[in-house]
Amino acid sequence: MSAELDTKQICSELQSEDYRQRCRTLLQLTEHCAAAPANTSVEAIAGDFDELYLHLLKCYGDRFEKVRSQAVQAVSAFMQSLPPLDFHLLNVVSTLAERMGQTETVEQSEEIRLLYIQQLRLMLQKYAQMGNAGVLRECYEQVVQVLNKSIRDAYAAVQREGCATLVELTTVASTHEFQPYTETLAIALYSMLNHRHAPARIAAVQALAHLSLHMNASGDSLKRLIGEVSPLLMDNMPLVRRECGQMGVLMLLQLKDRYSYFERILPLVLCCLKDDSPEVLAYIQPRWLQCGKQYYDENEAELAQQEIADLPVANYPADVERPSIGCRGLVQRSLRLLALITRECSDWKDNVRLHSLKLLYQFVLHAEASMTAKFFEAYPHVATACCDAETSVAAAATKVADLMGRLLSYDAWIEHGLHGLERNARESYLKCFYYMFDAAQGGNYEQLLRLASLLKCVDYAHTLKPSLQLYILKMLHTLLRKSTELNAALQQLQQLYALLYATALKVMGLAYSLPHDSAEHLKLGEQLLEQLAALEATTVEQLHERWLLLALLDVQNLDAALDEQAEPVLLLNGLINLAGIRASCLPQLIAQVQLVFAHCSSSAQLHIFSTLSIVSLKWSHTVRVEREQRTQLLSNFVQQLVAPYLAWSAGGAAEAMRSVAMATTCALAQGAELEMREILPTLAKHMPSLLEDHNVATRHYAIKAICYFQGLSVAELKPLAYATMQRLDDPAAGIRNMAAIAVAKLQPVFNSELEPEPAAYEREVWDSFIKRAMDLLLLYHESPEKDMQAAAQSSLMALAKLHPVAWEERYERALSQARRKEDLVELYGKLQIKEEEQQQTNSDDA
């Protein structure tokens, strides 16, 4: 090669004032080096470079960018073929340090700065075979200056190349000699961790990973390095997260003092094992197994004995592969890591909380039963996270709770868990405990009874929070499921079932009364009641009859000035709606309703009274006792709750209560028709005033109830009859129609034991009413209202059959006064035809 190169001529041309000449010479030199035959002797190349290197390195400072660029490329071309001599390395590195290792930016061209750092990387690769020999150890300071400047460069390509060069340096550098420079380089790399380009962040993490192997583990530098990289575990780019995991793997495998830093290194790897990206998981999983294998090999004496007793976990989560014993040993050695994880579970950033819970999941998965001793530390944090406002965070927390219930020792954590529920009656603790308890295997009768009693208390079962109600019902389902696995006496199970019933009914009652969508709550509760009924070999109706009193007795504080949205009022309202009126607890129900009527606000009174009127329609279905006892219970119910409010009283609240009381009377007349026949006569004295009440609703229910009054004497029925007849002139069309129908249904009972004159007087009084009623009905038969006309016609036809003589008389009288005689004649004709048909039917039967 020296025979072909005229080194003196080249030196002369490199000193030419014409920059184009310098460029041509440098280009030709580069091409000549690249095209040199493979058999060219190394000595010849080194000889040429020895004669040219001063002029070539001088061109690094040429004022023309093209010359500087060609000079760097020419030197790099020589370096490709030169032997690894200390002399060449020192000269080039010194020049690079002058051009790129200064505080200020000497080289303005980004492309040339990239060539500089590429050249440095080339030399490190070239001279790596020298190991620690030669001058490499003597130029660490200059190399670090160049690397430090390149890492802080504004040009991303230069930064990435600087990181790659640093990785090359760490592979050949001696830790003892290189360690003083590691912190300076690390500080420079920290600024790249927030770079907007993902490749730059990846390069920085990779450089820090290799740099950490040379850092002083006794100081805070390594701790800071891990702390700076950790936030990138939440980076939105999977490759960045993967590089963080790779950094953890590298440190676990090669860091000399790794045992002291397990608790800080492990999060870098464990987070990647729960990463959302399959690419990250697939990359890190086999490397994590490699870490576990190395740890096993290093601690084989201890872990081999543990492996003998390492039985499969019976309740292991499905579709989850159990970590190797070496991987588990790594985590079990670092239980102090839990404090660092749980501290971030309450961070103000959503992604930090989510990241910490995913990490905690992997921690629990590897620690298994060894973490039981730390349960009391994790429980409050996981519980709080279960009710996080961010849905993804809450979902991750529930997965952690489920895993804790499966893998931790049940007998060890159950007492702590129950104690936490007793001291913290909050949704967060119950939700966390539910997922743990539901997933766990185990539970004796005392524990189930204690938990059922706790849920029945005021702090839980009386909550107005829909979300807490939902988890109480879910917990009851779990208790019922676990109760089927118990070997307990029948009496003990019935005691437990009674608690479950009372709690479920109270929660369902409150959910029913609250103004939110309670469909899911009611569905869960109904399923629970049906399962209880099946276990007891009975029906839900009989469960209400047997245990409703337990729930009613828990309705407290009704003797206060409560409104309709107060918890006791809502609970009582819900219980009545869901279970109805039951004979076994009717006295208690009456007593509680009387407290509401005596102390609570008018809105609360109306709320409860309205509910009673609705459930009264099902009296005969819910009060299942003997007829005499049912009548007595109904009499007590009416006299104590309904009758006192039928009497007229001034005020808007009294008017509303009177209206609802009348509605309840009407509902009872329909729901308990046979029993109310004996009770309604006692209420007859209130009906005339109720039929004339100012409130249209009161008049509506009163006229509707009139039809059910039977068995009254003429003297008792007369006031009701004339009051009903007056409603034919009611302002409300609906009431007029019902009054027209009701008039025909009033039938007194004539006393046959009276003397002839009083008996005749009774019939005369009633005939007088019938005639007056017929006159009015004939008048309303001409009404333009179709409904009223039809009602009048129906009643006239009914009265004509019962009183034909009076009908003939009133018909003749009305015919002479009618405006539309043809309609009246048509009605009379219909009656005649029906009479004839009836007579024909009777003769045929005879």
C-alpha positions in Angstrom: 0.0 0.0 0.0 2.9 2.4 0.7 4.2 1.7 -2.8 1.0 3.0 -4.2 0.6 6.0 -1.9 2.7 9.1 -2.3 2.4 10.3 1.3 4.5 13.5 0.7 2.2 14.5 -2.2 -0.8 13.8 -0.1 0.6 15.8 2.8 1.2 18.7 0.4 -2.3 18.5 -1.0 -3.8 18.4 2.5 -2.0 21.7 3.2 -3.3 23.3 0.0 -5.2 26.5 0.3 -7.8 25.2 -2.2 -10.4 23.4 -0.1 -11.6 21.5 -3.1 -8.2 20.0 -3.5 -8.2 19.0 0.1 -11.6 17.4 -0.3 -10.5 15.5 -3.4 -7.4 14.2 -1.7 -9.3 13.1 1.4 -11.9 11.4 -0.8 -9.3 9.6 -2.8 -7.6 8.5 0.3 -10.8 7.1 1.8 -11.6 5.2 -1.4 -8.0 3.9 -1.6 -8.2 2.5 1.9 -11.6 0.9 1.2 -10.3 -0.7 -2.0 -7.0 -2.0 -0.5 -6.4 -5.7 -1.2 -7.0 -8.1 1.6 -3.3 -9.2 1.5 -2.0 -5.7 2.2 0.4 -5.9 5.1 -0.6 -4.3 8.4 2.9 -2.8 8.7 2.4 -1.0 5.4 -0.9 0.5 6.4 0.5 1.5 9.8 3.5 3.1 8.1 1.3 5.2 5.8 -0.9 6.3 8.6 2.1 7.3 10.7 3.2 9.7 8.0 -0.3 11.1 7.3 -2.1 11.1 10.7 -0.9 14.6 11.8 -2.2 16.2 8.6 -5.4 14.2 8.7 -6.2 15.1 12.3 -5.3 18.7 11.5 -8.2 18.7 9.0 -10.6 17.9 11.9 -10.4 21.7 12.6 -10.7 22.8 8.9 -13.1 25.7 8.5 -14.9 23.9 5.7 -17.5 21.4 6.8 -16.9 19.1 3.9 -13.2 18.9 4.6 -13.8 18.0 8.2 -16.3 15.4 7.2 -14.0 13.8 4.7 -11.1 13.9 7.2 -13.1 11.9 9.8 -14.2 9.4 7.2 -10.6 8.9 6.0 -9.3 8.3 9.5 -12.1 5.8 10.1 -11.2 4.0 6.9 -7.6 3.7 8.1 -8.8 2.6 11.6 -10.7 -0.3 10.0 -7.3 -1.8 8.8 -4.9 -0.6 11.5 -3.7 -2.9 14.3 -4.8 -2.0 17.8 -1.9 0.2 18.7 -2.0 2.5 21.8 -0.3 5.2 19.9 -3.1 5.6 17.3 -5.8 5.3 19.9 -4.3 8.1 22.0 -3.9 10.5 19.1 -7.3 10.1 17.7 -9.1 10.2 21.1 -7.2 13.3 22.0 -8.4 15.1 18.8 -12.0 13.9 19.4 -11.8 15.3 22.9 -10.7 18.6 21.6 -13.4 18.8 19.0 -16.3 17.3 21.0 -15.3 17.0 24.6 -15.3 20.7 25.5 -18.0 22.5 27.6 -18.9 24.7 24.6 -19.9 23.2 21.3 -16.9 23.4 19.0 -18.2 21.4 16.1 -21.5 23.0 14.8 -22.3 20.3 12.3 -24.7 17.7 13.6 -23.6 15.2 10.9 -19.9 15.6 11.8 -20.6 15.2 15.5 -22.3 11.9 14.6 -19.2 10.9 12.6 -17.0 11.7 15.6 -19.0 9.5 18.0 -19.2 6.7 15.4 -15.4 6.9 15.1 -15.1 6.6 18.8 -17.3 3.6 18.8 -15.3 2.0 16.0 -12.1 2.5 18.0 -13.7 0.9 21.1 -14.8 -2.0 19.1 -11.4 -2.2 17.5 -9.4 -2.0 20.6 -11.7 -4.2 22.8 -9.5 -7.1 22.1 -6.8 -5.4 24.1 -8.8 -5.6 27.3 -7.4 -3.4 30.0 -4.0 -3.3 28.3 -2.5 -0.4 26.5 -3.6 3.2 26.7 -7.4 2.7 27.0 -7.2 3.1 30.8 -5.2 6.3 30.3 -7.8 8.0 28.1 -11.0 7.2 30.1 -11.3 10.9 31.0 -11.2 12.0 27.4 -13.6 9.3 26.2 -16.0 10.1 29.0 -15.9 13.8 28.0 -16.8 12.9 24.4 -19.6 10.5 25.6 -21.0 13.1 28.0 -21.1 15.7 25.3 -22.7 13.3 22.8 -25.4 12.2 25.3 -26.4 15.8 26.0 -26.4 16.6 22.2 -29.5 18.2 20.7 -29.3 15.8 17.8 -31.2 12.6 18.6 -29.0 10.4 16.3 -25.9 11.6 18.1 -27.4 10.8 21.5 -28.4 7.3 20.5 -24.9 6.7 19.0 -23.4 8.0 22.2 -25.4 5.6 24.3 -24.4 2.7 22.0 -20.8 3.7 22.3 -21.1 3.8 26.1 -22.4 0.3 26.0 -19.3 -0.7 24.0 -17.1 1.0 26.6 -18.7 -0.8 29.6 -18.0 -4.2 28.0 -14.2 -3.6 28.0 -13.7 -1.1 30.8 -12.3 -2.2 34.2 -14.9 -1.4 37.0 -12.2 -0.3 39.4 -10.8 2.3 36.9 -14.1 3.2 35.2 -16.2 3.6 38.4 -15.2 7.3 39.1 -16.8 8.3 35.8 -20.1 6.4 36.1 -22.1 8.9 38.0 -21.2 11.7 35.6 -22.4 9.6 32.7 -25.5 8.5 34.6 -26.5 12.1 35.3 -26.2 12.9 31.6 -28.3 9.8 30.6 -31.1 10.8 33.1 -31.9 13.7 30.9 -32.6 11.4 28.0 -35.2 9.3 29.9 -37.8 12.0 29.1 -36.9 12.3 25.4 -39.8 12.6 23.1 -38.5 9.9 20.8 -38.9 6.3 22.1 -35.7 5.1 20.4 -33.7 7.7 22.4 -35.4 6.5 25.7 -34.6 2.9 24.8 -31.0 3.7 24.1 -30.7 5.6 27.4 -32.1 2.7 29.4 -29.8 0.3 27.7 -26.8 2.4 28.5 -27.8 2.9 32.1 -28.3 -0.9 32.5 -24.7 -1.6 31.4 -23.4 1.4 33.3 -25.0 0.2 36.6 -22.8 -2.9 36.5 -19.8 -0.6 37.2 -21.3 1.8 39.8 -20.5 1.9 43.4 -23.3 -0.2 45.1 -22.5 1.2 48.6 -23.6 4.7 47.8 -26.9 6.2 46.6 -25.9 6.4 42.9 -27.3 2.9 42.1 -30.5 3.6 44.0 -31.0 6.8 42.2 -30.4 5.1 38.8 -33.1 2.6 39.5 -35.4 5.3 40.7 -34.9 7.3 37.6 -35.6 4.4 35.3 -38.6 3.0 37.2 -41.2 5.6 35.9 -40.5 4.3 32.3 -42.2 1.1 33.4 -45.4 3.1 32.7 -44.2 4.4 29.3 -46.8 4.2 26.6 -44.3 2.5 24.2 -44.0 -1.3 24.8 -40.4 -1.4 23.6 -39.4 1.1 26.3 -41.1 -1.0 29.0 -39.4 -4.1 27.6 -36.0 -2.4 27.8 -36.7 -1.6 31.5 -37.4 -5.2 32.1 -34.2 -6.2 30.3 -32.3 -3.8 32.5 -33.7 -5.6 35.6 -32.7 -9.0 34.1 -29.2 -7.8 33.4 -28.7 -6.5 36.9 -30.2 -9.7 38.4 -27.7 -11.8 36.4 -24.5 -9.7 36.5 -24.6 -7.0 39.2 -22.0 -8.0 41.7 -24.0 -6.7 44.8 -27.4 -7.8 43.4 -28.5 -9.6 46.6 -28.5 -6.2 48.4 -30.6 -4.7 45.6 -33.1 -7.4 44.9 -36.0 -5.4 46.4 -35.2 -2.5 44.0 -34.4 -4.5 40.9 -37.3 -6.9 41.0 -40.0 -4.3 40.2 -38.3 -3.7 36.8 -38.9 -7.3 35.9 -42.1 -8.1 37.7 -44.0 -5.2 36.1 -43.1 -6.6 32.6 -44.6 -10.0 33.6 -48.0 -8.3 33.9 -47.6 -6.0 30.9 -50.5 -5.5 28.6 -48.3 -6.1 25.5 -47.7 -9.8 24.6 -44.4 -8.7 23.0 -43.0 -7.5 26.3 -44.2 -10.6 28.2 -42.8 -13.0 25.6 -39.4 -11.3 25.7 -39.0 -11.0 29.5 -40.6 -14.3 30.6 -37.7 -16.6 29.4 -35.1 -14.2 30.8 -36.9 -14.1 34.1 -36.8 -17.9 34.3 -33.0 -17.6 33.6 -32.7 -15.3 36.6 -34.6 -17.8 38.7 -32.4 -20.7 37.6 -29.3 -18.7 38.5 -30.7 -17.9 41.9 -31.6 -21.6 42.4 -28.1 -22.7 41.4 -26.6 -20.2 43.8 -28.8 -21.3 46.7 -29.4 -24.9 45.8 -28.7 -26.2 49.3 -31.6 -24.2 50.7 -34.0 -24.3 47.8 -33.6 -28.1 47.2 -35.1 -28.8 50.6 -37.9 -26.3 50.0 -38.6 -28.0 46.6 -39.2 -31.3 48.3 -42.1 -29.9 50.3 -43.3 -27.7 47.5 -46.8 -29.1 47.0 -49.2 -27.7 44.3 -51.5 -25.0 45.5 -55.1 -26.4 45.5 -56.8 -23.1 44.8 -54.4 -21.7 42.2 -55.9 -19.3 39.7 -56.9 -20.8 36.4 -54.9 -19.9 33.2 -52.0 -18.7 35.4 -48.6 -20.5 35.2 -47.0 -21.0 38.6 -43.5 -19.4 38.7 -40.5 -21.7 39.2 -39.1 -22.2 42.6 -36.1 -20.1 41.8 -38.2 -17.1 40.7 -40.4 -17.5 43.8 -37.3 -17.7 46.0 -36.1 -14.4 44.5 -39.3 -12.6 45.5 -39.7 -14.4 48.9 -36.2 -13.1 49.8 -37.3 -9.5 49.2 -40.6 -9.2 51.1 -39.5 -5.7 52.2 -40.4 -4.7 48.6 -44.0 -4.7 49.7 -43.6 -1.4 51.6 -42.4 0.3 48.4 -45.2 -1.1 46.3 -48.1 -0.2 48.7 -46.7 3.3 49.2 -47.5 4.0 45.5 -51.0 2.5 45.7 -52.2 5.8 47.0 -50.4 8.0 44.6 -52.3 10.9 43.1 -51.6 9.7 39.5 -53.9 7.1 38.1 -51.1 5.3 36.0 -48.9 5.1 39.1 -51.6 3.4 41.1 -52.4 1.0 38.3 -48.7 0.2 37.8 -48.2 -0.5 41.6 -51.2 -2.8 41.7 -50.0 -4.8 38.7 -46.7 -5.1 40.4 -48.3 -6.1 43.6 -50.2 -8.9 41.7 -46.9 -10.3 40.5 -45.4 -9.9 44.0 -48.2 -11.9 45.5 -48.1 -14.5 42.8 -44.4 -15.2 43.5 -44.5 -14.7 47.3 -47.5 -17.0 47.8 -48.0 -18.0 51.5 -44.7 -16.3 52.5 -46.6 -13.0 52.2 -49.2 -13.9 54.9 -47.1 -12.2 57.5 -47.3 -9.0 55.6 -51.1 -9.2 55.1 -51.9 -6.5 57.6 -49.6 -4.1 55.8 -51.2 -4.7 52.4 -54.9 -5.0 53.4 -55.6 -1.3 53.9 -54.0 -0.3 50.7 -55.6 -2.9 48.6 -59.0 -2.2 50.2 -58.7 1.5 49.3 -57.7 0.7 45.8 -60.7 -1.6 45.4 -62.9 1.5 45.5 -60.7 3.7 43.3 -62.5 6.2 41.1 -60.5 4.9 38.1 -62.2 1.7 36.9 -59.0 0.1 35.7 -57.3 0.7 39.1 -60.3 -0.8 41.0 -60.3 -3.8 38.6 -56.6 -4.4 39.2 -57.1 -4.2 43.0 -59.9 -6.8 42.9 -57.6 -9.1 41.0 -54.9 -8.7 43.7 -57.5 -9.3 46.5 -58.7 -12.5 44.7 -55.1 -13.7 44.4 -54.4 -13.0 48.1 -57.4 -15.0 49.1 -56.2 -18.0 47.0 -52.5 -18.0 47.9 -52.2 -16.6 51.4 -52.7 -18.9 54.4 -56.4 -18.6 55.2 -56.2 -19.4 58.9 -53.6 -16.7 59.3 -55.4 -13.8 57.5 -59.0 -14.4 58.3 -58.8 -12.9 61.8 -57.1 -9.8 60.5 -59.6 -9.5 57.8 -62.6 -9.8 60.1 -61.1 -7.4 62.5 -60.6 -4.9 59.7 -64.3 -5.2 58.8 -65.3 -4.6 62.3 -63.2 -1.5 62.7 -63.7 -0.1 59.2 -67.4 -0.4 58.1 -66.6 0.9 54.7 -67.2 -0.3 51.2 -63.5 -0.5 50.4 -62.8 -3.0 53.2 -65.9 -5.1 52.4 -65.1 -5.2 48.7 -61.5 -6.3 49.3 -62.6 -8.9 51.9 -65.3 -10.2 49.6 -62.9 -11.0 46.8 -60.4 -12.6 49.2 -63.1 -14.6 51.1 -64.9 -15.7 47.9 -61.7 -17.0 46.4 -60.3 -18.7 49.5 -60.9 -22.2 50.6 -62.0 -22.7 54.1 -64.3 -21.2 56.7 -65.8 -22.7 59.8 -69.2 -22.2 61.3 -68.0 -19.6 63.9 -66.4 -17.5 61.2 -69.4 -17.6 59.0 -71.8 -16.8 61.9 -69.5 -13.9 63.0 -69.4 -12.5 59.5 -73.2 -12.9 59.0 -73.8 -11.1 62.3 -71.5 -8.3 61.3 -73.2 -7.8 58.0 -76.6 -7.6 59.7 -75.6 -4.8 62.0 -76.6 -1.2 61.4 -73.2 -0.2 60.0 -73.5 -2.5 57.0 -77.1 -3.6 56.3 -78.5 -0.2 56.9 -76.3 1.6 54.4 -77.8 3.8 51.7 -74.8 3.4 49.3 -75.9 1.2 46.4 -72.4 -0.1 45.7 -72.0 -1.2 49.3 -75.4 -2.8 49.2 -74.4 -4.8 46.1 -71.3 -6.3 47.8 -73.2 -7.1 51.0 -75.6 -9.2 48.8 -72.7 -10.8 47.0 -71.0 -11.6 50.4 -74.3 -13.2 51.6 -74.3 -15.5 48.5 -70.7 -16.5 49.3 -71.7 -17.2 52.9 -74.6 -19.3 51.8 -72.3 -21.3 49.4 -69.7 -21.9 52.1 -72.4 -22.9 54.5 -73.3 -25.9 52.3 -69.7 -27.2 52.8 -70.0 -27.1 56.6 -70.6 -30.1 58.8 -72.9 -28.3 61.3 -76.1 -29.1 63.1 -79.4 -28.2 61.6 -80.1 -25.7 64.4 -76.8 -24.0 63.8 -77.5 -23.7 60.1 -81.0 -22.3 60.7 -79.5 -19.7 62.9 -77.1 -18.7 60.2 -79.9 -18.8 57.5 -82.0 -16.5 59.7 -79.2 -13.9 59.8 -78.7 -14.2 56.0 -82.4 -13.7 55.4 -82.7 -10.7 57.7 -79.6 -9.0 56.2 -80.7 -9.7 52.6 -84.2 -8.4 53.2 -83.0 -5.2 54.9 -80.6 -4.5 52.1 -83.2 -5.3 49.4 -85.7 -3.0 51.3 -83.4 -0.1 51.3 -82.3 -0.6 47.7 -86.0 -0.8 46.7 -86.8 2.5 48.5 -83.8 4.4 47.1 -84.3 6.4 43.8 -81.8 4.4 41.8 -81.8 1.4 39.5 -82.1 -1.5 42.0 -82.8 -4.3 39.6 -79.5 -6.0 40.1 -79.8 -5.7 43.9 -83.3 -7.1 44.0 -82.3 -9.9 41.6 -79.4 -11.0 43.8 -81.6 -10.8 46.9 -84.4 -12.8 45.3 -81.9 -15.5 44.2 -80.6 -15.7 47.8 -84.1 -16.0 49.3 -84.9 -18.7 46.8 -81.8 -20.6 47.6 -82.5 -20.3 51.4 -86.1 -21.6 50.8 -84.7 -24.5 48.8 -82.3 -25.4 51.6 -85.1 -25.1 54.2 -87.4 -27.2 52.0 -90.0 -24.4 52.1 -91.1 -21.3 50.1 -90.1 -17.7 50.2 -93.5 -16.8 51.5 -93.0 -19.1 54.5 -89.6 -17.6 55.1 -91.2 -14.2 55.3 -93.7 -15.6 57.8 -91.0 -17.2 59.9 -88.2 -14.5 59.9 -89.6 -11.2 58.9 -89.9 -10.2 62.5 -86.0 -10.3 62.7 -85.8 -7.6 60.1 -88.6 -5.5 61.5 -87.0 -5.4 65.0 -83.9 -3.8 63.5 -85.9 -0.8 62.3 -85.0 1.7 65.1 -85.3 5.4 65.9 -88.8 5.9 64.4 -89.7 8.0 67.4 -87.8 11.0 65.9 -88.8 13.7 63.5 -87.7 11.9 60.3 -88.5 12.7 56.8 -89.3 10.2 54.0 -85.7 10.0 52.9 -84.4 9.0 56.4 -82.9 5.5 56.6 -85.4 4.0 59.2 -88.4 5.2 57.1 -86.9 3.9 53.9 -86.1 0.6 55.5 -89.6 0.1 56.9 -91.1 1.1 53.6 -88.9 -1.4 51.7 -89.7 -4.3 54.2 -93.4 -3.7 53.8 -93.2 -3.6 50.0 -91.1 -6.7 49.7 -92.6 -8.9 52.4 -96.1 -7.6 52.7 -98.2 -7.9 55.8 -97.6 -11.0 57.8 -99.6 -12.4 60.6 -96.6 -13.4 62.7 -95.3 -9.8 62.9 -98.4 -7.7 62.5 -98.4 -6.4 66.1 -94.8 -5.2 65.7 -95.6 -3.7 62.3 -98.6 -1.8 63.7 -96.5 -0.5 66.6 -93.8 0.8 64.2 -96.3 2.4 61.9 -97.9 4.1 64.8 -94.5 5.5 65.8 -94.1 6.9 62.3 -97.6 8.5 62.4 -96.9 10.0 65.8 -93.4 11.4 65.4 -92.2 11.5 61.7 -92.9 14.2 59.2 -96.1 14.3 57.2 -94.2 13.2 54.0 -92.9 10.1 55.9 -96.3 9.3 57.2 -97.9 9.5 53.7 -95.0 7.4 52.3 -95.6 4.6 54.8 -99.4 4.8 54.6 -99.3 4.6 50.8 -97.2 1.5 51.0 -99.7 -0.1 53.4 -102.5 0.7 51.0 -100.7 -1.1 48.2 -99.8 -4.2 50.1 -103.3 -4.4 51.5 -104.5 -5.6 48.2 -102.7 -8.8 48.9 -104.0 -9.3 52.4 -105.6 -12.7 51.8 -102.4 -13.9 50.1 -99.9 -12.8 52.8 -102.0 -13.2 56.0 -102.4 -17.0 56.0 -104.1 -18.0 59.2 -107.6 -19.2 60.2 -110.5 -17.1 59.1 -111.5 -16.0 62.6 -107.9 -15.0 63.5 -107.5 -13.3 60.1 -110.6 -11.2 60.8 -109.4 -10.3 64.3 -106.0 -9.2 62.9 -107.7 -7.2 60.2 -109.9 -5.5 62.8 -106.9 -4.5 64.9 -105.1 -3.2 61.8 -108.1 -1.1 60.7 -109.0 0.2 64.1 -105.4 1.1 65.1 -104.1 2.4 61.8 -106.9 3.3 59.4 -110.0 4.3 61.3 -108.4 7.2 63.3 -107.5 9.0 60.0 -111.0 8.6 58.4 -112.5 11.2 60.7 -112.4 14.7 59.4 -109.6 16.9 60.6 -108.4 20.3 59.5 -105.2 20.9 57.6 -103.5 19.8 54.4 -101.6 17.0 56.0 -104.7 15.6 57.6 -106.5 15.8 54.3 -103.7 13.8 52.6 -103.8 11.2 55.4 -107.5 11.0 55.1 -107.3 10.3 51.4 -104.7 7.6 51.9 -106.7 6.0 54.7 -109.7 5.9 52.4 -107.5 4.3 49.7 -106.3 1.7 52.3 -109.9 0.9 53.2 -110.8 0.4 49.6 -107.7 -1.8 49.0 -108.6 -3.9 52.1 -112.2 -4.3 50.8 -110.7 -5.8 47.6 -107.8 -7.8 49.2 -109.8 -9.2 52.2 -113.3 -9.1 50.9 -114.8 -11.6 53.3 -113.2 -10.2 56.4 -114.0 -6.6 55.6 -117.7 -7.4 55.3 -117.7 -7.7 59.1 -115.5 -4.7 59.6 -116.9 -2.1 57.2 -120.1 -1.5 59.1 -118.0 -0.1 61.9 -116.7 2.5 59.5 -120.1 3.5 58.1 -120.4 6.6 60.3 -117.4 8.1 58.5 -118.6 7.5 55.0 -121.1 10.4 54.5 -118.4 13.0 55.3 -115.8 11.2 53.2 -118.2 11.1 50.2 -118.5 14.9 50.5 -114.8 15.5 51.1 -113.1 18.4 49.5 -110.3 16.1 48.1 -111.3 14.4 44.9 -109.1 11.4 45.6 -110.9 10.9 48.9 -114.3 11.0 47.2 -113.0 8.6 44.5 -111.9 5.9 46.9 -115.0 6.5 49.1 -117.5 6.0 46.3 -115.4 3.0 45.2 -115.6 1.4 48.7 -119.4 2.0 49.0 -120.0 -1.0 46.8 -118.5 -3.3 49.5 -120.7 -2.1 52.3 -123.1 -5.0 52.9 -125.3 -6.3 55.7 -126.4 -2.8 56.9 -129.9 -2.0 58.1 -132.0 0.6 56.4 -131.2 3.1 59.2 -127.5 2.5 58.8 -127.5 2.5 55.0 -129.7 5.5 54.5 -127.1 8.2 55.1 -124.6 6.3 52.8 -127.2 5.9 50.2 -128.3 9.5 50.0 -124.6 10.7 50.2 -123.8 8.3 47.3 -126.8 9.7 45.3 -125.5 13.2 45.8 -122.3 12.2 44.1 -124.2 12.0 40.8 -123.7 15.7 40.7 -120.0 15.5 41.5 -117.6 17.9 39.6 -115.4 14.9 38.7 -116.8 12.8 35.8 -115.2 9.6 37.0 -116.9 9.9 40.4 -120.3 10.6 38.8 -120.0 7.4 36.8 -119.0 5.4 39.8 -121.8 6.9 41.8 -124.3 5.9 39.1 -123.1 2.3 39.3 -122.9 2.2 43.1 -126.5 3.4 43.7 -127.8 0.1 42.2 -125.5 -2.0 44.4 -126.8 -0.7 47.7 -129.0 -3.3 49.4 -130.1 -3.1 53.0 -131.0 -5.9 55.3 -134.6 -5.7 56.5 -135.2 -6.7 60.0 -137.8 -9.4 60.0 -138.2 -9.3 63.8 -139.8 -5.9 63.8 -143.5 -5.3 64.2 -145.5 -4.8 61.0 -145.7 -1.0 61.2 -141.9 -0.5 61.7 -141.1 -3.1 59.1 -143.4 -1.4 56.6 -141.8 1.9 57.5 -138.4 0.5 56.7 -139.6 -0.6 53.2 -141.3 2.7 52.6 -138.1 4.6 53.4 -136.0 2.4 51.1 -138.7 2.5 48.3 -138.6 6.3 48.6 -134.8 6.2 48.1 -135.2 3.8 45.1 -137.7 6.1 43.4 -135.5 9.1 43.9 -132.5 7.2 42.6 -134.5 6.1 39.5 -135.6 9.6 38.8 -132.0 10.9 38.9 -130.7 8.0 36.8 -133.4 8.5 34.2 -132.4 12.1 34.1 -128.7 11.2 33.6 -129.7 8.7 31.0 -130.1 11.7 28.7 -126.6 12.9 29.5 -124.4 13.7 26.5 -121.6 11.9 28.3 -121.5 8.4 26.9 -119.9 6.8 30.0 -122.5 8.4 32.3 -125.3 7.3 30.0 -124.0 3.7 30.0 -123.6 3.7 33.8 -127.1 5.1 34.3 -128.6 2.5 31.9 -126.8 -0.4 33.7 -128.1 0.7 37.1 -131.6 1.3 35.9 -131.7 -2.2 34.4 -130.5 -3.6 37.8 -133.0 -1.6 39.8 -135.9 -2.4 37.4 -135.4 -6.1 38.1 -135.4 -5.6 41.8 -138.2 -3.0 41.9 -140.5 -3.5 38.9 -143.5 -1.6 40.3 -141.4 1.4 41.1 -139.8 1.2 37.7 -143.1 1.3 35.9 -144.2 4.2 37.9 -141.0 6.2 37.4 -140.9 5.3 33.7 -144.4 6.7 33.1 -143.5 9.8 35.0 -140.2 10.3 33.1 -141.8 9.6 29.7 -144.0 12.6 29.9 -141.0 14.8 30.7 -138.3 13.3 28.6 -136.7 15.3 25.8 -135.7 12.3 23.9 -138.6 9.9 24.4 -137.3 7.4 21.8 -134.2 6.7 23.9 -136.4 6.0 27.0 -138.7 3.8 25.0 -135.8 1.9 23.7 -134.5 1.4 27.2 -137.9 0.2 28.4 -138.0 -2.2 25.4 -134.7 -3.7 26.4 -135.9 -4.3 29.9 -139.1 -6.0 28.6 -137.1 -8.2 26.2 -134.8 -9.2 29.1 -137.7 -10.0 31.3 -139.3 -12.2 28.7 -136.0 -14.0 28.1 -135.7 -14.6 31.8 -139.2 -16.0 32.1 -138.6 -18.3 29.1 -135.4 -19.5 30.7 -137.3 -20.2 34.0 -140.0 -22.1 32.2 -137.5 -24.2 30.3 -135.7 -25.0 33.6 -139.1 -26.0 35.1 
